[in-house]
Amino acid sequence: MKLEPAKDKYELLYQGFVLLFTCPTSKHREEVSEMIGCMLLDPDITHECAQNACVRAIEVLQLEKNLMKQFGGKNA
């Protein structure tokens, strides 16, 4: 999956969750978790915003996985 530059902090949070769910190592996962934790301290990021970003990331990654499986991609 290719991520475009985020247009705002809400998109950046979504991208953070995508990265978190696709981290190749525990060290990367820890670093991304810390980044997301800092973002969640922003008063503009509500519980609902965070939840929506997380759900969106899961749905997109699941869709990508299903498409790879359907079209015979090597990452299926």
PQR file with spaces between the fields and no chain letter, atoms N, CA, C, O and H, PARSE charges and radii, in Angstrom:
ATOM       1  N    MET     1       0.847   -1.170    0.000 -0.4000 1.5000
ATOM       2  CA   MET     1       0.000    0.000    0.000 -0.0000 2.0000
ATOM       3  C    MET     1       0.895    1.237    0.000  0.5500 1.7000
ATOM       4  O    MET     1       1.884    1.304    0.730 -0.5500 1.4000
ATOM       5  N    LYS     2       0.540    2.190   -0.811 -0.4000 1.5000
ATOM       6  CA   LYS     2       1.286    3.444   -0.875 -0.0000 2.0000
ATOM       7  C    LYS     2       0.466    4.535   -0.182  0.5500 1.7000
ATOM       8  O    LYS     2      -0.704    4.744   -0.503 -0.5500 1.4000
ATOM       9  H    LYS     2      -0.263    2.135   -1.404  0.4000 1.0000
ATOM      10  N    LEU     3       1.086    5.216    0.759 -0.4000 1.5000
ATOM      11  CA   LEU     3       0.407    6.297    1.471 -0.0000 2.0000
ATOM      12  C    LEU     3       0.818    7.638    0.869  0.5500 1.7000
ATOM      13  O    LEU     3       1.999    7.891    0.631 -0.5500 1.4000
ATOM      14  H    LEU     3       2.036    5.046    1.020  0.4000 1.0000
ATOM      15  N    GLU     4      -0.164    8.478    0.631 -0.4000 1.5000
ATOM      16  CA   GLU     4       0.073    9.835    0.134 -0.0000 2.0000
ATOM      17  C    GLU     4       0.372   10.741    1.323  0.5500 1.7000
ATOM      18  O    GLU     4       0.006   10.411    2.451 -0.5500 1.4000
ATOM      19  H    GLU     4      -1.123    8.273    0.825  0.4000 1.0000
ATOM      20  N    PRO     5       1.032   11.883    1.093 -0.5600 1.5000
ATOM      21  CA   PRO     5       1.239   12.820    2.203  0.2800 2.0000
ATOM      22  C    PRO     5      -0.113   13.221    2.823  0.5500 1.7000
ATOM      23  O    PRO     5      -1.070   13.532    2.115 -0.5500 1.4000
ATOM      24  N    ALA     6      -0.158   13.205    4.135 -0.4000 1.5000
ATOM      25  CA   ALA     6      -1.407   13.502    4.851 -0.0000 2.0000
ATOM      26  C    ALA     6      -1.776   14.967    4.689  0.5500 1.7000
ATOM      27  O    ALA     6      -0.918   15.847    4.760 -0.5500 1.4000
ATOM      28  H    ALA     6       0.620   12.953    4.710  0.4000 1.0000
ATOM      29  N    LYS     7      -3.074   15.222    4.467 -0.4000 1.5000
ATOM      30  CA   LYS     7      -3.540   16.596    4.297 -0.0000 2.0000
ATOM      31  C    LYS     7      -3.891   17.250    5.630  0.5500 1.7000
ATOM      32  O    LYS     7      -3.985   18.473    5.724 -0.5500 1.4000
ATOM      33  H    LYS     7      -3.771   14.507    4.409  0.4000 1.0000
ATOM      34  N    ASP     8      -4.086   16.423    6.659 -0.4000 1.5000
ATOM      35  CA   ASP     8      -4.394   16.965    7.988 -0.0000 2.0000
ATOM      36  C    ASP     8      -4.047   15.931    9.061  0.5500 1.7000
ATOM      37  O    ASP     8      -3.638   14.813    8.747 -0.5500 1.4000
ATOM      38  H    ASP     8      -4.010   15.429    6.582  0.4000 1.0000
ATOM      39  N    LYS     9      -4.211   16.307   10.302 -0.4000 1.5000
ATOM      40  CA   LYS     9      -3.817   15.423   11.403 -0.0000 2.0000
ATOM      41  C    LYS     9      -4.710   14.188   11.524  0.5500 1.7000
ATOM      42  O    LYS     9      -4.290   13.170   12.076 -0.5500 1.4000
ATOM      43  H    LYS     9      -4.543   17.216   10.556  0.4000 1.0000
ATOM      44  N    TYR    10      -5.922   14.271   11.018 -0.4000 1.5000
ATOM      45  CA   TYR    10      -6.821   13.123   11.080 -0.0000 2.0000
ATOM      46  C    TYR    10      -6.379   12.056   10.074  0.5500 1.7000
ATOM      47  O    TYR    10      -6.420   10.859   10.360 -0.5500 1.4000
ATOM      48  H    TYR    10      -6.263   15.098   10.570  0.4000 1.0000
ATOM      49  N    GLU    11      -5.961   12.509    8.905 -0.4000 1.5000
ATOM      50  CA   GLU    11      -5.434   11.592    7.901 -0.0000 2.0000
ATOM      51  C    GLU    11      -4.107   10.997    8.377  0.5500 1.7000
ATOM      52  O    GLU    11      -3.823    9.824    8.132 -0.5500 1.4000
ATOM      53  H    GLU    11      -5.928   13.482    8.672  0.4000 1.0000
ATOM      54  N    LEU    12      -3.311   11.797    9.045 -0.4000 1.5000
ATOM      55  CA   LEU    12      -2.033   11.332    9.581 -0.0000 2.0000
ATOM      56  C    LEU    12      -2.259   10.252   10.638  0.5500 1.7000
ATOM      57  O    LEU    12      -1.501    9.285   10.707 -0.5500 1.4000
ATOM      58  H    LEU    12      -3.541   12.750    9.244  0.4000 1.0000
ATOM      59  N    LEU    13      -3.281   10.409   11.449 -0.4000 1.5000
ATOM      60  CA   LEU    13      -3.606    9.399   12.454 -0.0000 2.0000
ATOM      61  C    LEU    13      -4.010    8.092   11.778  0.5500 1.7000
ATOM      62  O    LEU    13      -3.571    7.016   12.184 -0.5500 1.4000
ATOM      63  H    LEU    13      -3.897   11.195   11.393  0.4000 1.0000
ATOM      64  N    TYR    14      -4.838    8.186   10.757 -0.4000 1.5000
ATOM      65  CA   TYR    14      -5.229    6.996    9.984 -0.0000 2.0000
ATOM      66  C    TYR    14      -3.991    6.301    9.429  0.5500 1.7000
ATOM      67  O    TYR    14      -3.855    5.082    9.536 -0.5500 1.4000
ATOM      68  H    TYR    14      -5.195    9.060   10.427  0.4000 1.0000
ATOM      69  N    GLN    15      -3.087    7.083    8.833 -0.4000 1.5000
ATOM      70  CA   GLN    15      -1.867    6.513    8.277 -0.0000 2.0000
ATOM      71  C    GLN    15      -1.006    5.873    9.369  0.5500 1.7000
ATOM      72  O    GLN    15      -0.350    4.857    9.138 -0.5500 1.4000
ATOM      73  H    GLN    15      -3.198    8.073    8.746  0.4000 1.0000
ATOM      74  N    GLY    16      -1.017    6.466   10.536 -0.4000 1.5000
ATOM      75  CA   GLY    16      -0.295    5.884   11.661 -0.0000 2.0000
ATOM      76  C    GLY    16      -0.827    4.508   12.010  0.5500 1.7000
ATOM      77  O    GLY    16      -0.055    3.587   12.280 -0.5500 1.4000
ATOM      78  H    GLY    16      -1.550    7.291   10.724  0.4000 1.0000
ATOM      79  N    PHE    17      -2.147    4.365   12.006 -0.4000 1.5000
ATOM      80  CA   PHE    17      -2.733    3.052   12.290 -0.0000 2.0000
ATOM      81  C    PHE    17      -2.396    2.053   11.190  0.5500 1.7000
ATOM      82  O    PHE    17      -2.117    0.889   11.479 -0.5500 1.4000
ATOM      83  H    PHE    17      -2.774    5.112   11.787  0.4000 1.0000
ATOM      84  N    VAL    18      -2.418    2.488    9.939 -0.4000 1.5000
ATOM      85  CA   VAL    18      -2.024    1.592    8.841 -0.0000 2.0000
ATOM      86  C    VAL    18      -0.596    1.103    9.071  0.5500 1.7000
ATOM      87  O    VAL    18      -0.311   -0.089    8.959 -0.5500 1.4000
ATOM      88  H    VAL    18      -2.644    3.433    9.704  0.4000 1.0000
ATOM      89  N    LEU    19       0.291    2.033    9.393 -0.4000 1.5000
ATOM      90  CA   LEU    19       1.677    1.653    9.657 -0.0000 2.0000
ATOM      91  C    LEU    19       1.784    0.707   10.849  0.5500 1.7000
ATOM      92  O    LEU    19       2.544   -0.260   10.813 -0.5500 1.4000
ATOM      93  H    LEU    19       0.059    3.001    9.484  0.4000 1.0000
ATOM      94  N    LEU    20       1.024    0.987   11.900 -0.4000 1.5000
ATOM      95  CA   LEU    20       1.056    0.146   13.092 -0.0000 2.0000
ATOM      96  C    LEU    20       0.681   -1.296   12.755  0.5500 1.7000
ATOM      97  O    LEU    20       1.322   -2.239   13.219 -0.5500 1.4000
ATOM      98  H    LEU    20       0.407    1.773   11.930  0.4000 1.0000
ATOM      99  N    PHE    21      -0.357   -1.456   11.947 -0.4000 1.5000
ATOM     100  CA   PHE    21      -0.844   -2.798   11.620 -0.0000 2.0000
ATOM     101  C    PHE    21       0.026   -3.522   10.596  0.5500 1.7000
ATOM     102  O    PHE    21      -0.150   -4.719   10.366 -0.5500 1.4000
ATOM     103  H    PHE    21      -0.878   -0.690   11.569  0.4000 1.0000
ATOM     104  N    THR    22       0.959   -2.803    9.984 -0.4000 1.5000
ATOM     105  CA   THR    22       1.807   -3.426    8.971 -0.0000 2.0000
ATOM     106  C    THR    22       3.292   -3.378    9.342  0.5500 1.7000
ATOM     107  O    THR    22       4.146   -3.647    8.497 -0.5500 1.4000
ATOM     108  H    THR    22       1.102   -1.831   10.171  0.4000 1.0000
ATOM     109  N    CYS    23       3.602   -3.047   10.568 -0.4000 1.5000
ATOM     110  CA   CYS    23       4.998   -2.949   11.005 -0.0000 2.0000
ATOM     111  C    CYS    23       5.699   -4.298   10.883  0.5500 1.7000
ATOM     112  O    CYS    23       5.161   -5.326   11.294 -0.5500 1.4000
ATOM     113  H    CYS    23       2.908   -2.828   11.255  0.4000 1.0000
ATOM     114  N    PRO    24       6.902   -4.285   10.315 -0.5600 1.5000
ATOM     115  CA   PRO    24       7.619   -5.546   10.130  0.2800 2.0000
ATOM     116  C    PRO    24       8.310   -6.069   11.392  0.5500 1.7000
ATOM     117  O    PRO    24       8.592   -7.264   11.486 -0.5500 1.4000
ATOM     118  N    THR    25       8.585   -5.198   12.356 -0.4000 1.5000
ATOM     119  CA   THR    25       9.296   -5.640   13.559 -0.0000 2.0000
ATOM     120  C    THR    25       8.654   -5.026   14.800  0.5500 1.7000
ATOM     121  O    THR    25       7.892   -4.063   14.711 -0.5500 1.4000
ATOM     122  H    THR    25       8.356   -4.227   12.279  0.4000 1.0000
ATOM     123  N    SER    26       8.973   -5.594   15.946 -0.4000 1.5000
ATOM     124  CA   SER    26       8.434   -5.056   17.201 -0.0000 2.0000
ATOM     125  C    SER    26       9.016   -3.673   17.495  0.5500 1.7000
ATOM     126  O    SER    26       8.342   -2.844   18.106 -0.5500 1.4000
ATOM     127  H    SER    26       9.593   -6.376   16.018  0.4000 1.0000
ATOM     128  N    LYS    27      10.247   -3.411   17.074 -0.4000 1.5000
ATOM     129  CA   LYS    27      10.841   -2.089   17.266 -0.0000 2.0000
ATOM     130  C    LYS    27      10.070   -1.036   16.475  0.5500 1.7000
ATOM     131  O    LYS    27       9.770    0.040   16.992 -0.5500 1.4000
ATOM     132  H    LYS    27      10.794   -4.085   16.578  0.4000 1.0000
ATOM     133  N    HIS    28       9.750   -1.348   15.222 -0.4000 1.5000
ATOM     134  CA   HIS    28       8.950   -0.424   14.417 -0.0000 2.0000
ATOM     135  C    HIS    28       7.579   -0.203   15.061  0.5500 1.7000
ATOM     136  O    HIS    28       7.087    0.923   15.132 -0.5500 1.4000
ATOM     137  H    HIS    28       9.993   -2.222   14.801  0.4000 1.0000
ATOM     138  N    ARG    29       6.978   -1.293   15.524 -0.4000 1.5000
ATOM     139  CA   ARG    29       5.652   -1.203   16.145 -0.0000 2.0000
ATOM     140  C    ARG    29       5.700   -0.301   17.376  0.5500 1.7000
ATOM     141  O    ARG    29       4.783    0.487   17.607 -0.5500 1.4000
ATOM     142  H    ARG    29       7.378   -2.208   15.466  0.4000 1.0000
ATOM     143  N    GLU    30       6.752   -0.414   18.153 -0.4000 1.5000
ATOM     144  CA   GLU    30       6.910    0.426   19.342 -0.0000 2.0000
ATOM     145  C    GLU    30       7.047    1.904   18.951  0.5500 1.7000
ATOM     146  O    GLU    30       6.430    2.771   19.569 -0.5500 1.4000
ATOM     147  H    GLU    30       7.497   -1.054   17.965  0.4000 1.0000
ATOM     148  N    GLU    31       7.847    2.180   17.937 -0.4000 1.5000
ATOM     149  CA   GLU    31       8.046    3.562   17.488 -0.0000 2.0000
ATOM     150  C    GLU    31       6.750    4.170   16.953  0.5500 1.7000
ATOM     151  O    GLU    31       6.430    5.320   17.251 -0.5500 1.4000
ATOM     152  H    GLU    31       8.347    1.474   17.435  0.4000 1.0000
ATOM     153  N    VAL    32       6.014    3.399   16.168 -0.4000 1.5000
ATOM     154  CA   VAL    32       4.752    3.895   15.616 -0.0000 2.0000
ATOM     155  C    VAL    32       3.730    4.073   16.737  0.5500 1.7000
ATOM     156  O    VAL    32       2.959    5.032   16.722 -0.5500 1.4000
ATOM     157  H    VAL    32       6.275    2.464   15.926  0.4000 1.0000
ATOM     158  N    SER    33       3.718    3.163   17.701 -0.4000 1.5000
ATOM     159  CA   SER    33       2.797    3.283   18.841 -0.0000 2.0000
ATOM     160  C    SER    33       3.059    4.568   19.627  0.5500 1.7000
ATOM     161  O    SER    33       2.124    5.243   20.057 -0.5500 1.4000
ATOM     162  H    SER    33       4.344    2.384   17.713  0.4000 1.0000
ATOM     163  N    GLU    34       4.331    4.895   19.807 -0.4000 1.5000
ATOM     164  CA   GLU    34       4.679    6.135   20.506 -0.0000 2.0000
ATOM     165  C    GLU    34       4.209    7.354   19.717  0.5500 1.7000
ATOM     166  O    GLU    34       3.706    8.317   20.296 -0.5500 1.4000
ATOM     167  H    GLU    34       5.090    4.346   19.457  0.4000 1.0000
ATOM     168  N    MET    35       4.373    7.312   18.400 -0.4000 1.5000
ATOM     169  CA   MET    35       3.923    8.410   17.555 -0.0000 2.0000
ATOM     170  C    MET    35       2.403    8.586   17.667  0.5500 1.7000
ATOM     171  O    MET    35       1.911    9.704   17.816 -0.5500 1.4000
ATOM     172  H    MET    35       4.781    6.530   17.930  0.4000 1.0000
ATOM     173  N    ILE    36       1.676    7.483   17.595 -0.4000 1.5000
ATOM     174  CA   ILE    36       0.219    7.543   17.710 -0.0000 2.0000
ATOM     175  C    ILE    36      -0.171    8.058   19.092  0.5500 1.7000
ATOM     176  O    ILE    36      -1.094    8.864   19.214 -0.5500 1.4000
ATOM     177  H    ILE    36       2.076    6.575   17.474  0.4000 1.0000
ATOM     178  N    GLY    37       0.520    7.603   20.126 -0.4000 1.5000
ATOM     179  CA   GLY    37       0.242    8.080   21.486 -0.0000 2.0000
ATOM     180  C    GLY    37       0.377    9.586   21.599  0.5500 1.7000
ATOM     181  O    GLY    37      -0.452   10.244   22.228 -0.5500 1.4000
ATOM     182  H    GLY    37       1.270    6.949   20.027  0.4000 1.0000
ATOM     183  N    CYS    38       1.421   10.134   20.991 -0.4000 1.5000
ATOM     184  CA   CYS    38       1.605   11.592   20.997 -0.0000 2.0000
ATOM     185  C    CYS    38       0.469   12.287   20.258  0.5500 1.7000
ATOM     186  O    CYS    38      -0.019   13.330   20.694 -0.5500 1.4000
ATOM     187  H    CYS    38       2.094    9.599   20.480  0.4000 1.0000
ATOM     188  N    MET    39       0.053   11.705   19.141 -0.4000 1.5000
ATOM     189  CA   MET    39      -1.042   12.299   18.369 -0.0000 2.0000
ATOM     190  C    MET    39      -2.347   12.293   19.158  0.5500 1.7000
ATOM     191  O    MET    39      -3.157   13.212   19.038 -0.5500 1.4000
ATOM     192  H    MET    39       0.449   10.858   18.787  0.4000 1.0000
ATOM     193  N    LEU    40      -2.545   11.255   19.964 -0.4000 1.5000
ATOM     194  CA   LEU    40      -3.787   11.146   20.736 -0.0000 2.0000
ATOM     195  C    LEU    40      -3.858   12.164   21.871  0.5500 1.7000
ATOM     196  O    LEU    40      -4.923   12.369   22.454 -0.5500 1.4000
ATOM     197  H    LEU    40      -1.887   10.509   20.062  0.4000 1.0000
ATOM     198  N    LEU    41      -2.738   12.800   22.185 -0.4000 1.5000
ATOM     199  CA   LEU    41      -2.745   13.857   23.200 -0.0000 2.0000
ATOM     200  C    LEU    41      -3.329   15.162   22.669  0.5500 1.7000
ATOM     201  O    LEU    41      -3.675   16.050   23.448 -0.5500 1.4000
ATOM     202  H    LEU    41      -1.873   12.634   21.712  0.4000 1.0000
ATOM     203  N    ASP    42      -3.438   15.281   21.359 -0.4000 1.5000
ATOM     204  CA   ASP    42      -4.000   16.479   20.730 -0.0000 2.0000
ATOM     205  C    ASP    42      -5.474   16.594   21.118  0.5500 1.7000
ATOM     206  O    ASP    42      -6.237   15.653   20.896 -0.5500 1.4000
ATOM     207  H    ASP    42      -3.157   14.560   20.726  0.4000 1.0000
ATOM     208  N    PRO    43      -5.890   17.715   21.689 -0.5600 1.5000
ATOM     209  CA   PRO    43      -7.290   17.855   22.116  0.2800 2.0000
ATOM     210  C    PRO    43      -8.296   17.807   20.960  0.5500 1.7000
ATOM     211  O    PRO    43      -9.477   17.539   21.181 -0.5500 1.4000
ATOM     212  N    ASP    44      -7.839   18.062   19.736 -0.4000 1.5000
ATOM     213  CA   ASP    44      -8.743   17.981   18.582 -0.0000 2.0000
ATOM     214  C    ASP    44      -9.027   16.545   18.165  0.5500 1.7000
ATOM     215  O    ASP    44      -9.997   16.284   17.453 -0.5500 1.4000
ATOM     216  H    ASP    44      -6.880   18.279   19.557  0.4000 1.0000
ATOM     217  N    ILE    45      -8.188   15.618   18.603 -0.4000 1.5000
ATOM     218  CA   ILE    45      -8.377   14.198   18.270 -0.0000 2.0000
ATOM     219  C    ILE    45      -9.250   13.578   19.357  0.5500 1.7000
ATOM     220  O    ILE    45      -8.777   13.257   20.447 -0.5500 1.4000
ATOM     221  H    ILE    45      -7.400   15.830   19.181  0.4000 1.0000
ATOM     222  N    THR    46     -10.506   13.420   19.045 -0.4000 1.5000
ATOM     223  CA   THR    46     -11.457   12.848   19.994 -0.0000 2.0000
ATOM     224  C    THR    46     -11.398   11.320   19.941  0.5500 1.7000
ATOM     225  O    THR    46     -10.782   10.736   19.050 -0.5500 1.4000
ATOM     226  H    THR    46     -10.890   13.681   18.159  0.4000 1.0000
ATOM     227  N    HIS    47     -12.036   10.704   20.894 -0.4000 1.5000
ATOM     228  CA   HIS    47     -12.149    9.245   20.916 -0.0000 2.0000
ATOM     229  C    HIS    47     -12.769    8.763   19.607  0.5500 1.7000
ATOM     230  O    HIS    47     -12.318    7.780   19.020 -0.5500 1.4000
ATOM     231  H    HIS    47     -12.537   11.178   21.618  0.4000 1.0000
ATOM     232  N    GLU    48     -13.800    9.459   19.164 -0.4000 1.5000
ATOM     233  CA   GLU    48     -14.473    9.084   17.922 -0.0000 2.0000
ATOM     234  C    GLU    48     -13.532    9.206   16.715  0.5500 1.7000
ATOM     235  O    GLU    48     -13.539    8.340   15.840 -0.5500 1.4000
ATOM     236  H    GLU    48     -14.167   10.258   19.642  0.4000 1.0000
ATOM     237  N    CYS    49     -12.736   10.258   16.661 -0.4000 1.5000
ATOM     238  CA   CYS    49     -11.759   10.428   15.568 -0.0000 2.0000
ATOM     239  C    CYS    49     -10.772    9.276   15.549  0.5500 1.7000
ATOM     240  O    CYS    49     -10.489    8.707   14.495 -0.5500 1.4000
ATOM     241  H    CYS    49     -12.730   10.961   17.372  0.4000 1.0000
ATOM     242  N    ALA    50     -10.253    8.937   16.712 -0.4000 1.5000
ATOM     243  CA   ALA    50      -9.277    7.853   16.810 -0.0000 2.0000
ATOM     244  C    ALA    50      -9.903    6.520   16.420  0.5500 1.7000
ATOM     245  O    ALA    50      -9.299    5.728   15.696 -0.5500 1.4000
ATOM     246  H    ALA    50     -10.483    9.399   17.568  0.4000 1.0000
ATOM     247  N    GLN    51     -11.104    6.282   16.898 -0.4000 1.5000
ATOM     248  CA   GLN    51     -11.790    5.038   16.577 -0.0000 2.0000
ATOM     249  C    GLN    51     -12.072    4.944   15.081  0.5500 1.7000
ATOM     250  O    GLN    51     -11.877    3.886   14.482 -0.5500 1.4000
ATOM     251  H    GLN    51     -11.595    6.925   17.486  0.4000 1.0000
ATOM     252  N    ASN    52     -12.525    6.031   14.473 -0.4000 1.5000
ATOM     253  CA   ASN    52     -12.795    6.036   13.038 -0.0000 2.0000
ATOM     254  C    ASN    52     -11.523    5.790   12.226  0.5500 1.7000
ATOM     255  O    ASN    52     -11.544    5.054   11.239 -0.5500 1.4000
ATOM     256  H    ASN    52     -12.683    6.890   14.959  0.4000 1.0000
ATOM     257  N    ALA    53     -10.422    6.405   12.643 -0.4000 1.5000
ATOM     258  CA   ALA    53      -9.152    6.213   11.941 -0.0000 2.0000
ATOM     259  C    ALA    53      -8.702    4.761   12.027  0.5500 1.7000
ATOM     260  O    ALA    53      -8.225    4.197   11.042 -0.5500 1.4000
ATOM     261  H    ALA    53     -10.405    7.003   13.445  0.4000 1.0000
ATOM     262  N    CYS    54      -8.848    4.164   13.184 -0.4000 1.5000
ATOM     263  CA   CYS    54      -8.455    2.774   13.389 -0.0000 2.0000
ATOM     264  C    CYS    54      -9.328    1.834   12.556  0.5500 1.7000
ATOM     265  O    CYS    54      -8.809    0.941   11.887 -0.5500 1.4000
ATOM     266  H    CYS    54      -9.236    4.623   13.984  0.4000 1.0000
ATOM     267  N    VAL    55     -10.626    2.026   12.591 -0.4000 1.5000
ATOM     268  CA   VAL    55     -11.551    1.188   11.822 -0.0000 2.0000
ATOM     269  C    VAL    55     -11.279    1.339   10.327  0.5500 1.7000
ATOM     270  O    VAL    55     -11.274    0.354    9.589 -0.5500 1.4000
ATOM     271  H    VAL    55     -11.047    2.752   13.135  0.4000 1.0000
ATOM     272  N    ARG    56     -11.059    2.555    9.892 -0.4000 1.5000
ATOM     273  CA   ARG    56     -10.762    2.810    8.473 -0.0000 2.0000
ATOM     274  C    ARG    56      -9.487    2.072    8.045  0.5500 1.7000
ATOM     275  O    ARG    56      -9.444    1.473    6.970 -0.5500 1.4000
ATOM     276  H    ARG    56     -11.063    3.355   10.491  0.4000 1.0000
ATOM     277  N    ALA    57      -8.466    2.117    8.877 -0.4000 1.5000
ATOM     278  CA   ALA    57      -7.216    1.425    8.560 -0.0000 2.0000
ATOM     279  C    ALA    57      -7.442   -0.081    8.453  0.5500 1.7000
ATOM     280  O    ALA    57      -6.943   -0.717    7.525 -0.5500 1.4000
ATOM     281  H    ALA    57      -8.501    2.603    9.750  0.4000 1.0000
ATOM     282  N    ILE    58      -8.173   -0.641    9.373 -0.4000 1.5000
ATOM     283  CA   ILE    58      -8.460   -2.081    9.349 -0.0000 2.0000
ATOM     284  C    ILE    58      -9.237   -2.444    8.096  0.5500 1.7000
ATOM     285  O    ILE    58      -8.918   -3.431    7.434 -0.5500 1.4000
ATOM     286  H    ILE    58      -8.578   -0.125   10.127  0.4000 1.0000
ATOM     287  N    GLU    59     -10.253   -1.657    7.762 -0.4000 1.5000
ATOM     288  CA   GLU    59     -11.066   -1.941    6.574 -0.0000 2.0000
ATOM     289  C    GLU    59     -10.242   -1.864    5.294  0.5500 1.7000
ATOM     290  O    GLU    59     -10.383   -2.714    4.415 -0.5500 1.4000
ATOM     291  H    GLU    59     -10.511   -0.854    8.300  0.4000 1.0000
ATOM     292  N    VAL    60      -9.384   -0.852    5.183 -0.4000 1.5000
ATOM     293  CA   VAL    60      -8.566   -0.694    3.981 -0.0000 2.0000
ATOM     294  C    VAL    60      -7.574   -1.843    3.847  0.5500 1.7000
ATOM     295  O    VAL    60      -7.382   -2.377    2.754 -0.5500 1.4000
ATOM     296  H    VAL    60      -9.269   -0.162    5.897  0.4000 1.0000
ATOM     297  N    LEU    61      -6.947   -2.221    4.949 -0.4000 1.5000
ATOM     298  CA   LEU    61      -5.984   -3.320    4.895 -0.0000 2.0000
ATOM     299  C    LEU    61      -6.674   -4.651    4.588  0.5500 1.7000
ATOM     300  O    LEU    61      -6.120   -5.492    3.879 -0.5500 1.4000
ATOM     301  H    LEU    61      -7.102   -1.787    5.836  0.4000 1.0000
ATOM     302  N    GLN    62      -7.866   -4.838    5.115 -0.4000 1.5000
ATOM     303  CA   GLN    62      -8.618   -6.059    4.818 -0.0000 2.0000
ATOM     304  C    GLN    62      -9.020   -6.083    3.346  0.5500 1.7000
ATOM     305  O    GLN    62      -8.934   -7.125    2.696 -0.5500 1.4000
ATOM     306  H    GLN    62      -8.316   -4.155    5.691  0.4000 1.0000
ATOM     307  N    LEU    63      -9.455   -4.949    2.823 -0.4000 1.5000
ATOM     308  CA   LEU    63      -9.813   -4.853    1.413 -0.0000 2.0000
ATOM     309  C    LEU    63      -8.603   -5.153    0.533  0.5500 1.7000
ATOM     310  O    LEU    63      -8.709   -5.896   -0.443 -0.5500 1.4000
ATOM     311  H    LEU    63      -9.525   -4.103    3.352  0.4000 1.0000
ATOM     312  N    GLU    64      -7.459   -4.579    0.878 -0.4000 1.5000
ATOM     313  CA   GLU    64      -6.242   -4.830    0.116 -0.0000 2.0000
ATOM     314  C    GLU    64      -5.893   -6.319    0.139  0.5500 1.7000
ATOM     315  O    GLU    64      -5.538   -6.891   -0.892 -0.5500 1.4000
ATOM     316  H    GLU    64      -7.373   -3.976    1.672  0.4000 1.0000
ATOM     317  N    LYS    65      -5.991   -6.938    1.298 -0.4000 1.5000
ATOM     318  CA   LYS    65      -5.700   -8.368    1.422 -0.0000 2.0000
ATOM     319  C    LYS    65      -6.646   -9.192    0.554  0.5500 1.7000
ATOM     320  O    LYS    65      -6.213  -10.118   -0.132 -0.5500 1.4000
ATOM     321  H    LYS    65      -6.279   -6.474    2.136  0.4000 1.0000
ATOM     322  N    ASN    66      -7.930   -8.859    0.583 -0.4000 1.5000
ATOM     323  CA   ASN    66      -8.915   -9.589   -0.211 -0.0000 2.0000
ATOM     324  C    ASN    66      -8.669   -9.418   -1.709  0.5500 1.7000
ATOM     325  O    ASN    66      -8.809  -10.370   -2.477 -0.5500 1.4000
ATOM     326  H    ASN    66      -8.282   -8.107    1.140  0.4000 1.0000
ATOM     327  N    LEU    67      -8.302   -8.203   -2.121 -0.4000 1.5000
ATOM     328  CA   LEU    67      -8.021   -7.963   -3.536 -0.0000 2.0000
ATOM     329  C    LEU    67      -6.779   -8.725   -3.986  0.5500 1.7000
ATOM     330  O    LEU    67      -6.744   -9.277   -5.086 -0.5500 1.4000
ATOM     331  H    LEU    67      -8.188   -7.430   -1.497  0.4000 1.0000
ATOM     332  N    MET    68      -5.765   -8.750   -3.130 -0.4000 1.5000
ATOM     333  CA   MET    68      -4.550   -9.493   -3.459 -0.0000 2.0000
ATOM     334  C    MET    68      -4.865  -10.979   -3.609  0.5500 1.7000
ATOM     335  O    MET    68      -4.352  -11.640   -4.512 -0.5500 1.4000
ATOM     336  H    MET    68      -5.794   -8.302   -2.237  0.4000 1.0000
ATOM     337  N    LYS    69      -5.702  -11.495   -2.730 -0.4000 1.5000
ATOM     338  CA   LYS    69      -6.080  -12.905   -2.794 -0.0000 2.0000
ATOM     339  C    LYS    69      -6.902  -13.177   -4.057  0.5500 1.7000
ATOM     340  O    LYS    69      -6.685  -14.173   -4.747 -0.5500 1.4000
ATOM     341  H    LYS    69      -6.119  -10.958   -1.996  0.4000 1.0000
ATOM     342  N    GLN    70      -7.842  -12.283   -4.346 -0.4000 1.5000
ATOM     343  CA   GLN    70      -8.731  -12.447   -5.500 -0.0000 2.0000
ATOM     344  C    GLN    70      -7.962  -12.387   -6.824  0.5500 1.7000
ATOM     345  O    GLN    70      -8.264  -13.136   -7.753 -0.5500 1.4000
ATOM     346  H    GLN    70      -8.018  -11.474   -3.785  0.4000 1.0000
ATOM     347  N    PHE    71      -6.987  -11.514   -6.905 -0.4000 1.5000
ATOM     348  CA   PHE    71      -6.270  -11.329   -8.165 -0.0000 2.0000
ATOM     349  C    PHE    71      -4.906  -12.018   -8.176  0.5500 1.7000
ATOM     350  O    PHE    71      -4.085  -11.769   -9.059 -0.5500 1.4000
ATOM     351  H    PHE    71      -6.742  -10.906   -6.150  0.4000 1.0000
ATOM     352  N    GLY    72      -4.672  -12.880   -7.199 -0.4000 1.5000
ATOM     353  CA   GLY    72      -3.470  -13.696   -7.193 -0.0000 2.0000
ATOM     354  C    GLY    72      -2.191  -12.962   -6.914  0.5500 1.7000
ATOM     355  O    GLY    72      -1.129  -13.347   -7.403 -0.5500 1.4000
ATOM     356  H    GLY    72      -5.339  -13.083   -6.482  0.4000 1.0000
ATOM     357  N    GLY    73      -2.279  -11.886   -6.116 -0.4000 1.5000
ATOM     358  CA   GLY    73      -1.076  -11.142   -5.753 -0.0000 2.0000
ATOM     359  C    GLY    73      -0.172  -11.957   -4.866  0.5500 1.7000
ATOM     360  O    GLY    73      -0.627  -12.877   -4.187 -0.5500 1.4000
ATOM     361  H    GLY    73      -3.141  -11.573   -5.719  0.4000 1.0000
ATOM     362  N    LYS    74       1.103  -11.632   -4.864 -0.4000 1.5000
ATOM     363  CA   LYS    74       2.059  -12.405   -4.078 -0.0000 2.0000
ATOM     364  C    LYS    74       1.963  -12.149   -2.579  0.5500 1.7000
ATOM     365  O    LYS    74       2.546  -12.906   -1.802 -0.5500 1.4000
ATOM     366  H    LYS    74       1.473  -10.885   -5.416  0.4000 1.0000
ATOM     367  N    ASN    75       1.242  -11.097   -2.137 -0.4000 1.5000
ATOM     368  CA   ASN    75       1.109  -10.784   -0.721 -0.0000 2.0000
ATOM     369  C    ASN    75      -0.137  -11.388   -0.097  0.5500 1.7000
ATOM     370  O    ASN    75      -0.465  -11.073    1.046 -0.5500 1.4000
ATOM     371  H    ASN    75       0.769  -10.482   -2.768  0.4000 1.0000
ATOM     372  N    ALA    76      -0.827  -12.237   -0.814 -0.4000 1.5000
ATOM     373  CA   ALA    76      -2.077  -12.795   -0.300 -0.0000 2.0000
ATOM     374  C    ALA    76      -1.844  -13.805    0.783  0.5500 1.7000
ATOM     375  O    ALA    76      -2.799  -14.367    1.319 -0.5500 1.4000
ATOM     376  H    ALA    76      -0.560  -12.493   -1.743  0.4000 1.0000
